[in-house]
Amino acid sequence: MLRGCAVYATVLCLLVVLLPSSANANSLYFRMCFPDPKSPVVDVDVYLTSERSGTRTKVFEGIKTENCSEYSTHVLTQGAFNVSAFHANDPKSALFETIVIDFVDVNATHFTLWYDEVDGTYFETKEGVYDNQLLNVAYVRVFSVYPMSAIALLTRNTNCYRCRNVILGDKVVSTNTITDYFQLQVDFPEEISACTNANSKGVCVGTEFSNQTYYFGERGFYTLIVNGNGDIIIQTDIEGDAEHGTPRLPILYAFVIIVSLFIVWYVPQNLCPSVAHKIFPSDMLMHPPPSSSYLLVNNADKMNQSSDSASKGSHAIGNPKKSSKRVQSLDSFRGTALTIMIFVNYGGGGYNFFDHSKWNGLTVADLVFPWFVWIMGTSMAIAFNSLFGRNTPMKTFMYKILRRSILLFAIGVVFINVVFDTEYGRVPGVLQRFAISYLIVALVILFVPKLTSWFYFEHPSENAPIIYRMKPKQQAVMDMKDYNPHTILRRIPDVAPYALEWLVMILLVVVYLCLTFLLPVPGCPTGYIGPGGLLAEFGKFEPEGGVCSGAVSCCEGGAAGHIDRWLLGWKHIYQSPTSQDTYGSGAYDPEGILGSLTSAFICYLGLQAGKIIVHHKGHKERITRWLTWGVVCCGIAAGLCAGSKNDGIIPLSKNLWSLSFVLLMAGFGFIALTVFYILIDVYHVWDGAPFRFVGINSIFIYVFHETFQMYFPLTYQWDYLTHGRALFMNVSAVSLLVLLCYYCYKIDFFVKI
């Protein structure tokens, strides 16, 4: 348990470092703005005179009458003040003397006086406070002094590919008019421009000018001043938590603390073991895996052992803690993927790169689900090989496969989707995708014939470590003969006998591609693979009502979305896809029916990694083959997407589980498993803790984290939310769940399906 306490100590350190105090809401700030560039520029001194006490204070000295000044550093109090301004080089010459401002507003801490020198007009604005529970937004307003006509301020998030512009706040701004603040996302920079005449779809049919791109800062307040020359001046009213985008220091602090604690725990054990045994209790020290745990070879003794346990329906591997046949690197990789998955599901500190991609692209959150499917395939090779070694009857095989698939699907619908209303209950989901992928690959393993004549036994007296069944008579014949028909194919025993399996899986991919690119979809171009929605393809899919929701489809996902709506109905798919905020998309399910074909393919690629474990004994053989597969998969994926986010034949899209995406994730999976294998099973420099404890109890902790996500202490409300506090809450929740997995490990509590 002390090892887990070390993890939790990280959280305590984060609490001290990452929790900022809330801003002082009692301080008041004042500034002057001179928006007209045609006015003469002079230096002025500005005074505030309290109407209550008569006290006169010089708040600005020698400021220029152009753009906006900085906020006054003088501490102001609530009440009415008379504002006056005099030329700095002639104190008797007043710019103005009798402007009264009332500094009374519970929702504002910053006040601005806008003054036009030419005609002497002025007005006051109050810069409000932000929503202290809302992250990743900036507050933007428009002030126009453009004399020719009213203007519309057009914006477009640069992450919105081929999107039409949006009129900021749906407001047309007249001359000498300032709008209220509107919220803008700060996950990516914004393209902004002004237009003298724009239609409702954000298309400028008049004169468009002053195009520029700006990266607003989180919780910052900005005024976009369209001046008389047609320029857009971006004036920062109140600085946000970051100059651009979101603050990154909390991540740096968290990383430094976690790495420091790991070094303090790890270095003494490898450099000074005797010192480590004195400093740390034995429970906190690394324990190398037994030698048999990383050489999974099915020899004759293992293959011919009694099948009593199989006939009784026991699990293929048994107690994960006591089994000497587990590959600890695989458990650790699975646990790492699941730990990251829990972290991003809980919010990832509110950072956009810990959230799923809006449509195309790749983030940290996009890695873990396909990795988990890939790892499931790897585990299937080991588990099925063990069952084959026990001569498990076909009836038992089918029972196990169907039971596991049905249970996974049912748990996903009942416990994860939490269907309260059957009319609107979501059918697809994460565990449902696992169930379908597992079922497809398992049936392929069982029923697709194996090309046994392509296989070569170096030692015919031994049964080969195969993942296919052979009848006793067939086995006897092969034992008497030394098959060596293909000298090249015999060097790839993890591939050659399974050529027909590969053919079946490739046919599934071909079916996926044909449906994706050739299926006619009403109201949608054939072969469209974008997010659809109001803004996509420059507003091409916008319906008459102007809203994509319910039964109104806006070509979300092309054929993938159409198939789900056709077979399941729009009420039974995901109603809030990641593309909704950016593209204005309606219902679309990223775990839909069509994507199950490519998820089964990545599961089969994971099975290939498991076949390498089963068929090859040496570290070098395994590592070489894993890296080769990883490079090949990544290379094909890079070719399909042209090494870019939105270009190429098939872009990377987790929402579609596109072919390029699953190949890239499989390639990363091969490479990542190689790294874990070298560290844990080859050189024993790490025992996989604490992720190994999560990996061997994965189904339990996944369902637990989804079921109790909204309960304390996994989630709670802050009175003033920041990224640091959100990061602390999410890391602490993950740490508690890791501790729970460790406790389950200590008491031999494991949930298997």
N, C-alpha and C positions, 0 to 999 in steps of 0.2 A: 504493500500500500504506500510505502514511502516514495517509491518511484513516481507514483501518481501525484503525491504531494509536491514533488519537484515541479511537475507540470502546473499544478495549481498555484505554486509560488510565482510562476510567470504572470498569472492573472493578478495577483496582489501587487506586483511591481507595476503592471499596466495601470492599475487603479491610481497609484501615486503619480505616475508620469503623465497619463493621458487625459485626465479629467480637468478641463479648464474651468475656471470660474466664470459665471455669467457676467455679461457686460453691465456696467453701472448705469441703471436706467434713470438715475436722478439727475445726471449731468445734461445740460442743454448746450447746443452749439449753434452758431450763427455764421452765415457767409453772405457775400454779395456776388451777383452774377450780372454781366453785361453782354447779352447775347448778340447784339447787332454789330457785325464787323465793319459797317460803314460809319459807325460813330467814331469821333476823334478819340484817340487813346491819350489819357492824362493820368497823372498820379494823384490819388485822393487819400485823405484820412477820414475814417468813418467813426462816428461816436454813437453810443447808446445812452439815452437819458431815461431813467426810471420815472414813470409818471406817478408812482407811489411815493418815492423818497426824494426825487429830484437829483439823485446821484448821476453824474455824467462820467462815462468811461470810454476811453479811446480803445476800440476793439481792433482797428486796422490802421496801419500807418504806411502811407506810400504805396498802396496797391494800385495796379493798373486797371483801367476801365476796359478790359477785354476778357472775354470768357468768364470763368468763375474763380473767385479767390479760394484759398484754403479756409477751413472752418476756424473760427476764433478759438484761441487757447484760453480765453478768459472764462471763468466759471460764472454761468448765468443762472438766474433764478426765474421761476415762473412769474408772469405778470406782464403788464403793458409797458412798452418802451417806445420812445420817440427816436427815430433813426435820422441822422444828419450826416452829410458828406461835404467836405471842403477840399479845395485844391491844396495839395501838399506844399506847393511853392508859394501859395497865397492864401493863408488861413482865413482871410476875410471874404474870399470868393467862394460862395457855396454852390455845390452841384445840386443839392436839394437839402431841405431842412425839416420838413414837417411830415414825415412818413411814420405812421404809428403801426407797430407790430405787436400782436398779443401772443406772448410765449406761454400759451396755456393749451395743452393737449396731452391727455394721458397716453395717447398712442404714438406720439412723436417726440423725438429727442433732437432732431436737426431741423433748422429753419433756414429758408433761403429767401432773400429779397432780390427779385429780378427787376432791373431798371433799364429803361431805354433812354439814352441821352438825347436822342433826336427829338422825340415828341414828349419826353417827360413822363411817359406812362410807366406804371410799375404794378407788380402784384407779388403776393407772398405765397410760398409753397411750404408744405411740411413733409419732411421725409419720414415715412412711417417705419415701424419696427417690423421685422420679418416674423414669420411663423416659426416659433422655436422648436417645433416638432418636424419641420420639413427640411430635408437636405437636398443638395444637387439642383438648386434653383437660384436664379438671380432675378432682380426686380428692375424692370426697364420701363421708362415712359418716354414720350415724344413731346418736344417743344418746337413749334415751327414759327419762324419769322420770315419764311420764304414768301416774298411779296406777290409772286405771279398768280398763285392759285393754292387751293387746298392740296394737301399731299397725303399719300398713304405710305407708311413705312413697311416694306416687305422684308420678311425674314425667312430663312431656310436653314435648318440644322444640317451641318455638313455630313452627318452620319446618315442622313436620309437620301438614299441613292435614287437619282432620277425623279426627284420629288418636285412638285410645284411649290411656288412661294405661298406664304401665309401673310395676310395683312395683320400686323401686330395689333392685338386687341380688337380686330374687326372695326377699327376706327379710322375715319378720314379726318385729318387734322387741319383745321383752318388756320389762317395766319394769326399770329400772336395768341395761340391757344396751346395749352399744355394738358396732356392726358393724365389719367391716373397711372399707377404702376401696374404692369402686367408681368406675369411670371414667364421666364424662359429657362429651359433646361441648360445645364452647364456641363453635360457629359462630353460635348464636342463643341468646337467653335461654331458661330453663327454667321451666315452670309446675310448682309443687310444692304438695302438700297432704298432710295426714295423714288416715288412715282407720282406724276401729276394726275393720272387717271388709271385706276386698276379695277378690273371686274371682280366679281365675288369669288372667283377661283384663283385669285392672286396673280392673274396675268396682266402685265402692264400694257395698256393700250394707248397710253400717253407717252410722256417723256420720262425715261428712267435715268437716274443719275446717282453719282457718288456710291458706286458699288464698292464694298469692302467686306473683309472678314475680320471678326473680332471674337476673342475668347473671353467671355464674361466670367467673373469670379463668383464662387458660391456665396450666397447671401449678401452680395453687393447690390447697391442701389445705383442706377445709372439713368442719366438723362441724355437722350439722343437729340441734339440741337440741330435742326435743319435751318441754317442761317440764310441770309439774303443772297449769298453767292451760290447757293445750291450745294454747299458742303454739309456733310454730316459730322458734327463734332461730338465725340463720345465723352461726356463729362461724368466722372465718378462722383456721385453724391455722398455715398457712405461706402467705405472700403469693406469688403466682405471677409470671410474667413481665409480666402486665398486671392491672390491677384488675378490668377487665371485658373479656371476649373475648380477642382476640389483640393483641400489641404492634404498633403502627403506626409507630413511629419509624424502623425500617429502610426503610420505603417512602419516608418523608419525606426521609431522608438520600440515598437513591438518586435520588429525583426532583431534589433540589437539585443534586447533583453532575452529573447528566446535563444538566440545563438550563444549569448554569454553563459546562460545557465547550462546549455548543452555542453559547452567547452569545459566548464567547471566540473561537470559530471563525467565527461568522456575522456579528457586528456589524462587525468591521473590513472585511470584504469589501463591505459595503453603504454604510458611512459614509466609510471611508478606503481605497479600493481600492489606492492606491499603497503604503500602509503594509502592507496585507494581503499584497501581492506580495513585500514584503521580509521579512515575518515567516514566511509559510507557503510551502513549495514549491508549484509550480504544480499538482502532483498532488493537493494538498489543497483547491484552490480550486474553487468552483462553476463549472460550464460551462453557459451557457444552451443550450437545445435549438435545433436549426436551425429556421428559420421554417416549413418544410414539415412538421415533425413534428406540428404541432397543427392543421393544416388538411387533414384527410383528405377530399379531394373527388375523386370519380371522374369526371374529365372524359373527353371523347371519346378523347383520346390514350391515357389509361390504359386505357380500356375496350377499345380496338382494338389494343392491343399484342399481339405474337406470343404464342401460347399454347404455345410450345415448352417453356418451363419447366414449365408445368402438365402437359403430356403426359409429361414425364420424371419426374413425381412429386415435384417439389421442394415445399418448404413454402410456404405462402401468403405469409409475410412474409419468410422468409429469415433471414440473420444478424441477431439482435436488436440487436447493437451497431452494425452498419453501416447498418441500414435507416433511411431518412429518413421512413418512414411510421408509425412507432410513436408512440403517444400516451404521453409519459413520465409524465403524471399517472396514467394507468391502470396502468402498470408499478409506479409508486411505491405506489399504493393496494394493488395485489396484494401487493407486497413487505411493506408494513406489516401487512396482515392475516396473512400467512404468518409474519412475525416474532413477532407476538403469539401465533399458534397454537403455534409452537414453544415459546415461553416458558411458556404454560399447560400444554402437554403435558409439559414437563419438571418441572412442579410449581408454578410460579408463586410460589416462596418459601414454599409451604405455607399460603398464605392462601385462605380459603374463597371470597372474591369473585373469585379468579383460577381457580376451579374451576367446573365446570358446575353449573347449578341442579339441585337434588334432583329436581324435577319441573317445576312451573310457575315462572315468574319469568324474570329476565334477569340474567346476570353478564357480565363482560368475556369470559370463555371462550366464552360462547354466541354472541358476535358473529361470530367469525372464520370458522367453517365456512360458514354461509350467505352471508356476504360473498364468500367465495371462489367459491361456486357462482354467485352473482350476477355477479361479475367474469368468470367463464368465459363467461357468456352475452354480456356486453359484447364480449369478445374474439372471440367467434364471429361477431358482426355484421361486424367489421372483416375477419376472415380470410375469411369466406365471400364478402363483397363483393369482395375482391381476387381470389378464385378465379373468381367469376362474370365479373369483368372480363377474365380471361384466356380466357374461353369454355371453361372446363374441362369435359371430357366427363362425362356422368353416371356412366360406369363408374369414372372416377377419383374422383369425389365419393364414391361408395358405398364404394370401397376405402379411402379416407382415413377416412371416418366409422367403418366397421366395424373397421378396424385400430386406430384410437385407442381406441374403446370397449372392444375385447377386451383390448388391452394394459393400459389402466387397470384393468380388472377383475382381470386376471391378476396384475398387480403388487400390487394390494391384497390378494389372497388369499395369494400366495406370500411376498412380502417384508414386508408390514405385519402381516397376521394370523399369519404364521409357523405354518402348520399342521404339527404333528408327528404328530398322530394323526387320521387321516381320519374316525374315528368321532365325534370331538368337535370337528372343525375348524369355526371360525366362517366363515360364507359372507359375510354383509353386512359393510360397512366404509365408510370414508371415500372411498377411491378408487373403490370399487364404486358408491357413490352418485354420484360424479362421472361415471362411465361411463354409468350409466343416464340421468342427467339430460341429458348431452351427446347421447346417442343419440336420446332422445325429441325434443328441441328441433331437432336436425339434421334428422331426418326430417320434422318439421313444416315447416321452412324449405324443404326440397326438394320435398315432394309436395303440400302444401296449396295450392290455386289462389289466385292473387293477383287482386284486383279492379282490373285495369289501367285500366278505364274511369273509375275514381274519381280517377285521378291526373292531375295537370295539369303540363305543362311550360311554364315561363316562357320558355324558349329551346328551341323544338322541334328546333333543329339539333344540340343536344347530347343525348347519351344520358343518361338520368337516373341518379343515383347510387342504384340500386335493389339490393335483396337478393333478387331473383327473376329467373328466366330468361325471356327472350322469344325466340321463334323469329325468324329473320331476316325472314320475310315479315311477321310481326306488327309487328316493329320498323319496317320500311319504311312500313307503313300509318300507324303512330303518328307517324313523322317528317313525314308529309305533312299531318297534321291537327293543329289546335290544340285539344286537348281541354280543355274548361272547363265540364263539366256541373254541377259543384258548387263554387260559389265558397268555401264554408266548408271543405269537405273538402280542397280543394287547399292549404289552409294547414296541414294536418297530414299531409304526405306520409310521415311516419314512422309513421302509424297507419292512415290510410284504406285503402291498398291491402292491408293485412294483416288486414282484418276477419274473414276466415275462419280465419286463424291464431288470432286471439283467441278465436273461437268454439270451436275445438278445445281450446285450453288451459283455457278456462272449463269445458268439458265434463269435462276431467280433474279439475278441482277439485270439480265436482259429484259425480263418481264417488267421489272421496276422502271428501266429506262424507256421502254416502249410506252408504258402507261404514262410516264411523266411527260414525254415529249411528243407523243402521237395521239393521245386521247383527246377528242374534242370536248371542250368545256364551254357551256353556254355563257356568253358575255365575257369571254376571256380568250386571248390569243392562244392558239394551239402551241404547246411547248413552253408556256409562261411558267417561270419558277420563282417569281418574286413574291413579296409579301402582300400585294394588293393593297386595298384601303383607299381612303379619300385622296391622299397625296401622291401615291405611287404613280409612276409613268406620267408625271406632270398632270395628274388629276383625271386621267383617262377613265378610271373606274368609278368615279364619284356618281352615286345614284341621284335621282331627282330629289329625294328627301334630304340629301346632304349628310346622311348618317349611315355608316356601315355597322349594323347590329341586327341581332335577331335573325329573321328569315332573309334579310337583305344581304346578299353576298356581294363583295367587291373584289372577286377573283383572288381571295386569300389562298396562297400556296398553289395556285393552278390546279392541276389534276389531283394532287394530294388532298387539298381541301375539298374539292368536288366529290371525291370518292367517300370521304368521311360524312359529308352532308347527305349524300345519296343513301349510304348504307345505315348510318347511325342517326341522322337528323341533326340539325344545328343545335337542338336543345341538349344533346348528349355529348358534346365535345367541349373543349376548353374555351371559356368565354373571354379570357383576358390574356391573349398571347403577348409575348415580349415586343412585338412590332406595333402594338396598339397605340402607345403614346407617341411614337415617332411617325408612323405612317397612317394613323387613323384606321387601322384594320379592325375588322369584326372578328367573330368567333373563328378560331383555327386551333387545331390540336397538334402540337409538335410530336406527340406520341401516337399519331394516327395510324391507320391501317396500312397505307402504302409504304411508309417508312419501316414497317416491320420486316420487309424483305431485305433491306440493306442492314438492318440491325441484326438479322439472322446471319448475314454475310460476315459482319465483323465478329460475331460470336464464333463463326467457323474459322476465321483467321486466328482467333484466340485458341481454338482447338488445335490449330497447327502448332502453336507454341507448346501446347501440352504434348502433342505427338513427339516433338523433339525431346522433351523430357523423358518420355517413355522409351523411345527408340535408341537414344544415344546416352552412353554412360559417362563420358568424359566432360570435364568443364569446357575445354577448348572447343569440342564439337558443338556443344550447346550454344556457347557464346557466339561462335562464328556464324552458326545458322540463324540465331535470333537477330544478330546485327545485319546479316544479309537480307532477311525478310524485312527488317525495319527500313533499311535504305531503299529497297525496291518499292515497298508500299508508299513511302514518303515521296519517292521520285515520281511515281505514277500520279499521285495526288497533286504534286506541284505542276505536272504537265497539264492535268485536267483543269486546274484553276488558274493556270498561267502565272503562278506565284503571286497572285494579287487577291484583293478582297472581293471585288465585284466583277472582274473580267474573267476570261477563259471560257472554255466550253461548259464546264460544270463548276460553278463557284462553291466555296466552302459554306455549307449551311447546316447548322445543327437542327434548325426547325424542320428541314426536309430530310435530314439524314442523307444528304447527297452522297454520291459515290466518292467524290473527292474527299468529303469530310470523313467518311468511315475508313477510307484507306489511310488518310493522314493519322487518324486516331489509332488505327491498328499499328501503323509504323511507329508512332510514339510509344505504344504499348510494348512492342518488341524491344525497343531501345531502353525504356524504363525498367522492364523486367530484367534486362541484362545488367543494368546498374545495381539494382537490388540484389541480384544473384551474386555479383562479384563481391559486394560489400558484406553480405550476410553468409552466403553459402560457400564462397571460395576462400576469401581471406579472413572471415570471421571478425571483422573490425566493428561490427554492429550486430546486435541480435534482433533488430527489427522493432524493439520496444520504443514507444508504447503502441505504435500502430498495429503491431502483430496481434495484440489483444482485441483490437477492433475487428481485424480481418477474419479472425476465427469465430466471431459471433456476429457476423454482418447482418443477417436478416433480422435478428433480435434488435440490434441497436438502430437499424434503419426504421423499423416500424415504431420503435419507442420514440425516436426523435421526432417523427412526424406526428405521433399521437399526442405528445406532451409539449409540443413546440410553444404553445401560447400560455404555458403554466410557469409560475415562479418556481425555481430560480433560473429557468432557462430564458425567460423573457420577462421584462418588467418595464414600467414607464418612467422616463426621465422628465423632470420638470423643464430641463433645458438640454435638448439633444444636440450632440456634436458627433463628428466622425470618431473622435477618440472614445467617447462614451459608448457609441454603438459598437465600435471595435472591441472594447472591453467586455461588453455584454455578450457578444457573439463568441469571443475567444473563451470566456469563462464558461459559457454553455457547452462548448465543444470539450473543454477540459473536464467538466463534470461528467460528460458522457464517456470520455475516455477512462476516467476513474471508475465509472460504473462497469465498463467492459473488463477492466483489470480485476475488479471485485468478483465479477462472474467467473473470470478465469481462475481465481484463487479458490472458489467454492465449487468448481467443476460444473458450472451452469452454462450449458450451451444449447441453443435453439437451432434445430436443423429441420429442413422440409424435404 
